[in-house]
């Protein structure tokens, strides 16, 4: 068993290293593109005053000045560091897990770590910081007081300042805290665990109670243009319209853009992409010491609790047009949260389950075919109106060939 784990560790390290290799080159290829959406998000900064999502742009400007390099080069440097760090943390997170067919399909699902590299339009977006903070929290000792102070006072509020929709995924963090601290009822302990997120609440309140004024936004645009020859476009331009971007108006806009075929397509994407992980959730069972945790007392497995955790993110499908990102973010939070519980032996898998038994009876040759088709035969595009992409196992190396060899 030890040899098989070590062998898989080598395979997953090679796979992640390839993704990092291709990812860095794709980041390089697009960091000078004038209309790249991911770069536009990094141009938001505090030169005109406080604005949502401005902190990373401010740091990028500082790096640009410190290293005396172009702003886009500073952004590329920053993206490369956080992208590489996160992907190798994923390797360390899964390193000692005993892999089986369901675990393999879950980890290599095309809506997990493959997705940003296969769809370079979202490569380098700010959720990278969110994932980095999340996996760092899960790799460290959650119950350690110092870690609690660092993450609850600094890093979680920072995540909101970087990309405020992450607040819809804080249900996963609260869920982990309730389990690790064995909160069994609505008492003082439950209040303390919940209240520990007060700084994140302050951060999200600050964002929405202090929208940037038109004058300050114009100052930020002029600073970018005059000092860095950058036009504030796409995501950067969007923050200047946040006063008019009320929830009702966003819902009205989305209702005119969304078609029933898009909804059906993404329901299938979610069902298929989450399917192996969904089976793991359905055959998981809490170990004895955790069966009295609040919200879990009446659940024999984790499928229903995780469906509840997923519900808040559904609002983002009504407010955002890039549904592929939402699926990717939702899956990342779900799989990392589930396997944290599995690694810490808080849950175990029911090996007598029908699904588990059926999947492991499939002939090896058939399973390899299913594995290739499922993991490398498709991936969702970024924008809701786009069809599903095919053959990322071929398309990704071909993009590298087209960008860096053919040209």
C-alpha positions as CSV (number, residue, x, y, z in Angstrom):
1,X,0.0,0.0,0.0
2,X,2.8,2.4,0.9
3,X,4.5,1.8,-2.5
4,X,1.2,2.5,-4.4
5,X,0.8,5.8,-2.5
6,X,4.4,6.8,-3.2
7,X,3.9,5.9,-6.9
8,X,0.8,8.0,-7.2
9,X,2.5,10.9,-5.4
10,X,5.1,10.8,-8.2
11,X,2.3,10.8,-10.9
12,X,0.4,13.7,-9.3
13,X,3.6,15.7,-8.9
14,X,4.4,15.2,-12.6
15,X,0.9,16.2,-13.5
16,X,0.9,19.3,-11.3
17,X,4.3,20.3,-12.5
18,X,3.1,20.1,-16.1
19,X,0.1,22.3,-15.3
20,X,2.4,24.8,-13.6
21,X,4.7,24.8,-16.6
22,X,2.0,25.4,-19.1
23,X,0.2,27.9,-16.7
24,X,3.3,30.1,-16.4
25,X,3.9,30.2,-20.1
26,X,0.2,31.0,-20.7
27,X,0.4,33.8,-18.1
28,X,3.5,35.1,-19.9
29,X,1.8,34.9,-23.3
30,X,-1.2,37.0,-22.2
31,X,0.3,39.5,-19.7
32,X,0.9,42.0,-22.5
33,X,-2.5,41.5,-24.2
34,X,-4.3,44.8,-24.1
35,X,-7.8,43.4,-23.5
36,X,-7.1,40.4,-21.2
37,X,-9.8,40.2,-18.6
38,X,-7.6,38.8,-15.9
39,X,-5.1,41.7,-16.2
40,X,-7.9,44.3,-16.1
41,X,-8.8,43.0,-12.6
42,X,-5.3,43.6,-11.4
43,X,-5.3,47.2,-12.5
44,X,-7.8,48.2,-9.8
45,X,-5.9,50.1,-7.1
46,X,-6.1,52.7,-4.3
47,X,-4.7,55.7,-6.2
48,X,-8.1,57.3,-6.2
49,X,-9.0,56.1,-2.7
50,X,-10.5,52.9,-1.3
51,X,-12.2,50.7,-3.8
52,X,-13.3,47.0,-3.8
53,X,-10.6,44.6,-5.1
54,X,-8.0,47.3,-5.1
55,X,-5.5,45.9,-2.7
56,X,-3.8,43.5,-5.2
57,X,-3.4,46.2,-7.8
58,X,-1.9,48.5,-5.1
59,X,0.6,45.7,-4.2
60,X,1.4,45.2,-7.9
61,X,2.1,48.9,-8.3
62,X,4.4,48.7,-5.3
63,X,6.3,45.8,-6.8
64,X,6.6,47.6,-10.1
65,X,8.2,50.6,-8.3
66,X,10.4,48.5,-6.1
67,X,11.8,46.4,-8.9
68,X,11.7,49.2,-11.4
69,X,9.8,47.1,-13.9
70,X,6.7,47.6,-16.1
71,X,3.4,47.3,-14.2
72,X,2.3,44.3,-16.4
73,X,5.6,42.6,-15.7
74,X,5.0,43.1,-12.0
75,X,1.5,41.6,-12.4
76,X,3.0,38.6,-14.3
77,X,5.6,38.1,-11.5
78,X,2.9,38.2,-8.9
79,X,0.6,35.9,-10.8
80,X,3.4,33.4,-11.3
81,X,4.4,33.3,-7.7
82,X,0.8,32.8,-6.3
83,X,-0.2,30.4,-9.1
84,X,2.9,28.1,-8.6
85,X,2.6,28.3,-4.8
86,X,-1.1,27.3,-4.8
87,X,-0.6,24.4,-7.2
88,X,2.3,22.9,-5.3
89,X,0.3,23.3,-2.1
90,X,-2.4,21.2,-3.7
91,X,0.3,18.5,-4.2
92,X,1.3,18.6,-0.5
93,X,-2.4,18.6,0.5
94,X,-3.1,15.4,-1.4
95,X,0.3,13.8,-1.0
96,X,-0.4,11.3,1.8
97,X,-4.0,10.4,0.8
98,X,-4.7,6.8,-0.1
99,X,-5.9,7.0,-3.7
100,X,-8.6,4.8,-5.2
101,X,-10.7,5.1,-8.4
102,X,-13.2,7.5,-6.9
103,X,-10.5,9.7,-5.3
104,X,-8.6,9.7,-8.5
105,X,-11.6,10.9,-10.6
106,X,-12.4,13.5,-8.0
107,X,-9.0,15.0,-7.8
108,X,-8.5,15.0,-11.6
109,X,-12.0,16.3,-12.4
110,X,-11.7,18.9,-15.2
111,X,-13.4,21.5,-13.1
112,X,-10.6,21.5,-10.5
113,X,-6.9,22.3,-11.1
114,X,-7.0,21.6,-14.9
115,X,-9.7,24.2,-15.6
116,X,-7.7,27.4,-15.3
117,X,-4.9,26.0,-17.5
118,X,-7.3,24.6,-20.1
119,X,-9.3,27.9,-20.1
120,X,-6.5,30.6,-20.1
121,X,-9.1,33.3,-20.1
122,X,-9.6,32.8,-16.3
123,X,-5.9,31.9,-15.7
124,X,-4.5,34.3,-13.2
125,X,-7.8,35.6,-11.8
126,X,-7.9,36.8,-8.2
127,X,-9.6,33.6,-6.9
128,X,-6.0,32.2,-6.9
129,X,-5.4,34.2,-3.7
130,X,-8.6,32.8,-2.3
131,X,-7.6,29.2,-3.0
132,X,-4.1,29.9,-1.6
133,X,-5.5,31.2,1.7
134,X,-8.0,28.4,1.9
135,X,-5.5,25.5,1.4
136,X,-3.0,27.2,3.7
137,X,-5.7,27.2,6.4
138,X,-6.5,23.6,5.8
139,X,-2.8,22.5,5.8
140,X,-2.1,24.2,9.1
141,X,-3.6,23.3,12.5
142,X,-7.1,24.8,12.4
143,X,-7.4,24.7,16.2
144,X,-4.2,26.5,16.9
145,X,-4.9,29.8,18.5
146,X,-2.2,31.7,16.6
147,X,-3.4,30.3,13.3
148,X,-7.0,31.3,14.3
149,X,-5.9,34.9,15.0
150,X,-3.8,35.2,11.8
151,X,-6.6,33.9,9.5
152,X,-9.6,35.4,11.2
153,X,-8.1,38.9,11.8
154,X,-5.9,39.2,8.7
155,X,-6.1,36.6,6.0
156,X,-9.9,36.0,5.7
157,X,-10.7,39.8,5.7
158,X,-7.9,40.2,3.2
159,X,-9.6,37.5,1.0
160,X,-12.7,39.6,1.0
161,X,-10.8,42.8,0.1
162,X,-9.2,40.8,-2.8
163,X,-12.4,39.3,-4.2
164,X,-15.5,40.1,-2.2
165,X,-17.9,37.3,-3.6
166,X,-15.8,34.8,-1.6
167,X,-18.1,35.7,1.3
168,X,-20.6,33.3,-0.3
169,X,-18.2,30.4,0.3
170,X,-17.5,31.2,3.9
171,X,-20.1,28.6,4.8
172,X,-17.4,26.0,4.1
173,X,-15.0,27.7,6.6
174,X,-17.6,28.0,9.3
175,X,-18.6,24.3,8.7
176,X,-14.9,23.3,9.3
177,X,-14.7,25.3,12.4
178,X,-17.9,23.8,13.8
179,X,-16.5,20.3,13.3
180,X,-13.0,20.9,14.5
181,X,-14.2,22.6,17.6
182,X,-16.9,20.0,18.1
183,X,-19.8,22.5,18.4
184,X,-22.8,20.4,19.4
185,X,-25.4,23.0,20.1
186,X,-26.2,26.7,20.0
187,X,-24.3,27.7,23.0
188,X,-21.3,30.0,24.1
189,X,-18.9,27.9,22.0
190,X,-21.1,28.2,18.9
191,X,-21.3,32.0,19.4
192,X,-17.5,32.4,19.8
193,X,-16.8,30.3,16.6
194,X,-19.4,32.4,14.6
195,X,-18.3,35.7,16.1
196,X,-14.7,35.0,15.1
197,X,-15.7,36.0,11.6
198,X,-16.6,39.5,12.8
199,X,-13.5,41.0,11.0
200,X,-14.6,39.4,7.7
201,X,-18.1,40.9,8.3
202,X,-16.5,44.3,8.9
203,X,-14.5,43.9,5.6
204,X,-17.5,43.1,3.5
205,X,-19.5,45.9,5.1
206,X,-16.7,48.4,4.5
207,X,-16.7,47.5,0.8
208,X,-20.4,48.0,0.2
209,X,-20.8,51.0,2.5
210,X,-17.9,52.9,0.8
211,X,-18.4,52.7,-2.9
212,X,-15.8,54.7,-4.9
213,X,-17.0,58.1,-6.0
214,X,-17.0,59.2,-9.7
215,X,-14.2,61.7,-9.0
216,X,-12.0,59.2,-7.2
217,X,-12.6,56.7,-10.0
218,X,-11.5,59.2,-12.6
219,X,-8.4,59.9,-10.5
220,X,-7.6,56.2,-10.6
221,X,-8.1,56.0,-14.3
222,X,-5.9,59.0,-14.9
223,X,-3.1,57.6,-12.6
224,X,-3.1,54.4,-14.6
225,X,-3.0,56.2,-17.9
226,X,-0.5,58.9,-17.0
227,X,1.9,56.8,-14.9
228,X,1.6,53.3,-16.5
229,X,0.0,53.9,-19.9
230,X,-2.8,51.6,-18.9
231,X,-6.5,52.0,-19.8
232,X,-9.0,51.1,-17.1
233,X,-11.1,48.5,-19.0
234,X,-13.4,45.6,-18.3
235,X,-13.1,44.6,-14.6
236,X,-11.3,47.8,-13.8
237,X,-13.9,49.9,-15.5
238,X,-16.7,47.9,-13.9
239,X,-15.9,49.1,-10.4
240,X,-16.5,52.7,-11.4
241,X,-20.1,51.7,-12.1
242,X,-20.7,50.0,-8.8
243,X,-23.1,52.7,-7.6
244,X,-25.5,51.7,-10.4
245,X,-24.8,48.0,-10.1
246,X,-27.5,47.2,-7.5
247,X,-28.6,43.6,-7.0
248,X,-32.0,44.3,-8.7
249,X,-30.4,45.8,-11.8
250,X,-27.9,42.9,-12.0
251,X,-30.7,40.4,-11.8
252,X,-32.6,42.2,-14.5
253,X,-29.6,42.2,-16.8
254,X,-28.9,38.5,-16.2
255,X,-32.6,37.6,-16.8
256,X,-32.3,39.0,-20.3
257,X,-29.0,37.2,-21.1
258,X,-29.7,33.7,-19.6
259,X,-31.4,31.1,-21.8
260,X,-32.9,27.8,-20.7
261,X,-30.3,25.9,-22.8
262,X,-27.5,27.6,-20.7
263,X,-29.1,26.5,-17.5
264,X,-29.5,22.9,-18.7
265,X,-25.9,22.8,-19.9
266,X,-24.6,24.0,-16.5
267,X,-26.8,21.7,-14.5
268,X,-25.2,18.8,-16.5
269,X,-21.7,20.3,-16.1
270,X,-22.2,20.5,-12.3
271,X,-23.8,17.0,-12.0
272,X,-21.1,15.3,-14.2
273,X,-18.1,17.3,-12.9
274,X,-19.1,16.8,-9.2
275,X,-20.3,13.2,-9.7
276,X,-17.3,11.2,-8.4
277,X,-17.0,13.6,-5.4
278,X,-20.7,13.4,-4.9
279,X,-20.4,9.6,-4.6
280,X,-17.6,10.0,-2.0
281,X,-19.8,12.4,-0.1
282,X,-22.7,9.9,-0.2
283,X,-20.7,7.0,1.1
284,X,-18.8,9.0,3.7
285,X,-19.7,8.6,7.4
286,X,-18.7,10.6,10.4
287,X,-16.5,8.9,12.9
288,X,-18.0,8.4,16.4
289,X,-16.5,11.5,18.1
290,X,-18.0,13.9,15.6
291,X,-21.5,12.5,15.2
292,X,-23.0,15.0,17.7
293,X,-21.7,18.1,15.8
294,X,-24.4,20.6,15.2
295,X,-26.1,20.3,11.7
296,X,-24.7,16.8,11.4
297,X,-26.6,14.9,14.0
298,X,-29.3,13.6,11.7
299,X,-27.1,13.1,8.6
300,X,-25.7,9.6,7.9
301,X,-23.4,11.0,5.3
302,X,-22.0,14.3,4.1
303,X,-24.0,14.7,0.9
304,X,-26.8,16.8,2.3
305,X,-24.6,19.0,4.5
306,X,-22.4,19.8,1.5
307,X,-25.4,20.6,-0.7
308,X,-26.4,23.1,1.9
309,X,-22.9,24.6,1.9
310,X,-23.2,24.9,-1.9
311,X,-26.5,26.8,-1.8
312,X,-25.2,30.4,-1.1
313,X,-23.0,30.2,-4.2
314,X,-26.1,29.8,-6.4
315,X,-26.7,33.5,-6.0
316,X,-23.5,34.1,-8.0
317,X,-25.1,32.4,-11.0
318,X,-27.7,35.2,-10.9
319,X,-25.1,38.0,-10.6
320,X,-22.2,36.8,-12.8
321,X,-21.9,35.9,-16.4
322,X,-18.8,33.7,-16.2
323,X,-20.4,30.6,-14.8
324,X,-17.4,28.4,-15.5
325,X,-15.5,30.3,-12.8
326,X,-18.3,29.8,-10.3
327,X,-18.3,26.0,-10.9
328,X,-14.5,25.9,-10.6
329,X,-14.5,27.9,-7.3
330,X,-17.4,25.9,-5.9
331,X,-15.7,22.6,-6.7
332,X,-12.4,23.8,-5.2
333,X,-14.0,24.7,-1.9
334,X,-16.0,21.4,-1.8
335,X,-13.1,19.0,-2.6
336,X,-10.6,20.7,-0.3
337,X,-13.1,20.7,2.5
338,X,-14.1,17.1,2.0
339,X,-10.6,15.8,1.9
340,X,-9.5,17.8,4.9
341,X,-12.1,15.9,6.9
342,X,-10.9,12.7,5.2
343,X,-7.2,13.4,6.0
344,X,-8.0,14.2,9.6
345,X,-9.9,10.9,9.9
346,X,-13.1,12.8,10.9
347,X,-14.9,10.8,8.3
348,X,-14.3,7.4,6.7
349,X,-15.7,5.8,3.5
350,X,-18.3,3.1,3.6
351,X,-16.6,0.4,1.5
352,X,-19.8,-1.7,1.6
353,X,-21.7,0.9,-0.5
354,X,-23.2,-0.2,-3.7
355,X,-21.6,2.7,-5.7
356,X,-18.2,1.9,-4.3
357,X,-18.5,-1.8,-5.0
358,X,-19.8,-1.2,-8.6
359,X,-17.1,1.2,-9.6
360,X,-14.3,-1.1,-8.4
361,X,-15.8,-4.0,-10.3
362,X,-15.4,-2.2,-13.7
363,X,-12.7,-3.8,-15.7
364,X,-9.4,-2.0,-15.7
365,X,-9.4,-1.3,-19.5
366,X,-12.9,0.1,-19.3
367,X,-12.0,2.3,-16.3
368,X,-9.0,3.7,-18.1
369,X,-11.3,4.7,-21.0
370,X,-13.8,6.3,-18.6
371,X,-10.9,8.0,-16.7
372,X,-9.5,9.6,-19.9
373,X,-12.9,10.7,-21.2
374,X,-14.0,12.2,-17.9
375,X,-10.8,13.8,-16.8
376,X,-9.3,14.9,-20.1
377,X,-12.1,14.8,-22.7
378,X,-14.0,18.0,-21.8
379,X,-14.1,21.1,-19.7
380,X,-16.5,24.0,-19.2
381,X,-15.8,27.3,-20.9
382,X,-15.7,30.5,-18.9
383,X,-18.8,32.4,-20.2
384,X,-22.2,31.0,-19.7
385,X,-23.2,31.3,-23.4
386,X,-20.1,29.3,-24.6
387,X,-20.4,25.6,-25.3
388,X,-18.4,23.0,-23.5
389,X,-14.8,22.7,-24.7
390,X,-13.3,19.3,-25.7
391,X,-10.0,17.5,-25.5
392,X,-8.1,19.7,-23.0
393,X,-5.4,17.0,-22.9
394,X,-4.7,17.9,-26.5
395,X,-5.7,21.5,-26.6
396,X,-3.5,22.6,-23.8
397,X,-0.1,21.4,-25.3
398,X,-1.3,22.7,-28.7
399,X,-1.9,26.2,-27.3
400,X,1.7,26.1,-26.0
401,X,2.9,24.9,-29.4
402,X,1.0,27.7,-31.2
403,X,2.1,30.4,-28.8
404,X,5.8,29.6,-28.2
405,X,7.0,27.3,-31.0
406,X,5.0,27.9,-34.1
407,X,5.4,31.6,-33.7
